[in-house]
Amino acid sequence: ALEKKVVKSKVGEKVSLPCCHEIPSSESLHQYRVYWQKNITDVVLAYAEGKKISQHERYQNRTEMDHGNLTLWISPVELLDNGSYQCVVQRNSVLVCSESVILFVTADFSKPNITAEVSADSCEFTEMVITCSSHGGFPKPRISGALNNMSVEWNASWVSESSFSLYNVTGKMVLNVTKDVTITCSVGYSGFAMSTSLLLKKTNSCVVPPVPPPYNVITASIIIIITFLLAVTLAARYLPRHVCCHCCKHQDSVEEGVKEHTKAPMRSKVTSETSSV
């Protein structure tokens, strides 16, 4: 019974509102008075003695009533049709039943649109301003999000001309993206939901420059290099002269040996000749 009293429909659809009484097949609508009214005060449609006696101007050419089960049909449904309706049935001026049914009208939001704008960039992270927007829906929605399947909160704002006007919704957040991630935006309303996902990429993949060596290490390296160069220079200047002097001394020794060896036989010959005389 509770389900019959609450009917949901979307803008542009055809909806049926059930009444509390059904006319038996042995009887006809001519024996009844039927009033369909909204918010008790506005008569949507009324029948007496089988004829239509009243109809609200807002529902002209959009409503009809079944003559058997007294169901009220509305097509196409408009946002202003949202509200409480009452079916009142009388037979021979005696009240047969009076019961209300609530029509809850919704309008689909557009598929959420996600945009990402880079506000700062570095080797460690990319700062992005994420915006999610959806429009043209009813009732006031709830916007939610997820970052790699982990729930995140949007800073949401809504725009609507009145309590019975279509809503536009926008959500924003600032993220520091350190690696590629997927952001999801969902707009939920009256049991329905629309979702969109977007891959966010870290834009800067630079390599951190190496840390320069300490000052004392640089100084020590310079001293070692200068010492090595001085050693090489000194070796190039003095070592060849020392080698040459050594070679000269060795050659002089050889020549003196040869001279001594030559003089020795001559002395022997002179001695022999002297002996003979």
NORJO-V935999 format. One record per residue. RES is the residue in one small letter. PSI is psi in whole degrees, 0 to 359 (none if undefined). OMEGA is omega as a letter, one per 30 degrees, with the letter a starting at -180 (NA if undefined). Layout:
RES,PSI,OMEGA  RES,PSI,OMEGA
//
This chain:
a,322,a  l,322,l  e,325,l  k,334,a  k,350,l  v,117,a  v,132,l  k,141,l  s,160,l  k,154,l  v,131,l  g,348,a  e,177,l  k,131,a  v,151,l  s,133,l  l,117,a  p,148,l  c,170,a  c,359,a  h,147,l  e,129,a  i,127,l  p,154,a  s,339,l  s,352,a  e,176,l  s,169,a  l,337,a  h,339,a  q,1,a  y,158,l  r,128,a  v,128,l  y,123,l  w,120,a  q,154,a  k,135,l  n,29,l  i,327,a  t,324,a  d,122,l  v,115,l  v,312,a  l,140,a  a,140,l  y,143,l  a,132,a  e,37,l  g,2,a  k,149,l  k,125,a  i,346,a  s,148,l  q,134,a  h,142,a  e,330,l  r,338,a  y,10,l  q,133,l  n,14,l  r,356,a  t,152,l  e,157,a  m,135,l  d,130,a  h,358,l  g,298,a  n,2,l  l,22,l  t,139,l  l,124,l  w,134,l  i,127,l  s,131,f  p,150,a  v,137,l  e,162,a  l,324,a  l,351,l  d,348,l  n,131,l  g,191,a  s,132,l  y,150,a  q,131,l  c,121,a  v,124,a  v,129,l  q,145,l  r,118,a  n,46,l  s,12,l  v,133,a  l,121,l  v,312,l  c,159,l  s,119,a  e,146,a  s,151,l  v,137,a  i,127,l  l,119,a  f,109,a  v,134,l  t,161,l  a,135,a  d,134,l  f,155,l  s,159,l  k,129,a  p,141,l  n,124,a  i,131,l  t,150,l  a,127,l  e,126,a  v,123,l  s,338,l  a,150,a  d,140,l  s,177,l  c,331,a  e,320,a  f,165,l  t,118,l  e,127,a  m,144,l  v,114,a  i,132,l  t,132,l  c,129,a  s,148,l  s,152,a  h,167,l  g,30,a  g,170,l  f,143,g  p,193,l  k,125,a  p,172,l  r,129,a  i,131,a  s,168,a  g,167,l  a,142,l  l,107,a  n,48,l  n,8,l  m,131,a  s,138,l  v,157,a  e,137,l  w,147,l  n,96,a  a,151,l  s,146,a  w,149,l  v,126,l  s,140,a  e,328,l  s,179,a  s,342,l  f,40,l  s,158,l  l,148,a  y,147,l  n,137,a  v,142,l  t,134,l  g,142,l  k,153,l  m,158,l  v,127,a  l,142,l  n,104,a  v,115,l  t,347,l  k,171,l  d,128,a  v,162,l  t,124,l  i,136,l  t,136,l  c,129,l  s,136,l  v,114,a  g,141,a  y,124,l  s,47,l  g,356,l  f,162,l  a,144,l  m,134,a  s,153,l  t,145,l  s,152,l  l,134,l  l,123,l  l,126,a  k,137,l  k,120,a  t,330,a  n,117,l  s,37,a  c,157,l  v,133,a  v,127,a  p,146,a  p,149,a  v,128,a  p,150,a  p,157,l  p,160,a  y,320,a  n,328,l  v,318,l  i,317,a  t,315,l  a,321,a  s,319,l  i,319,a  i,317,a  i,317,a  i,317,l  i,319,l  t,318,l  f,318,l  l,321,l  l,319,l  a,317,l  v,319,a  t,314,l  l,320,l  a,320,a  a,331,a  r,318,a  y,331,a  l,318,l  p,320,l  r,318,a  h,320,l  v,318,a  c,317,l  c,321,l  h,321,l  c,321,a  c,316,l  k,321,a  h,322,a  q,320,l  d,321,l  s,321,a  v,316,a  e,321,l  e,324,l  g,320,a  v,317,a  k,318,l  e,321,a  h,328,a  t,320,a  k,329,a  a,312,a  p,324,a  m,320,l  r,322,a  s,320,a  k,320,l  v,322,a  t,322,a  s,315,a  e,323,a  t,324,l  s,322,a  s,322,a  v,none,NA
//
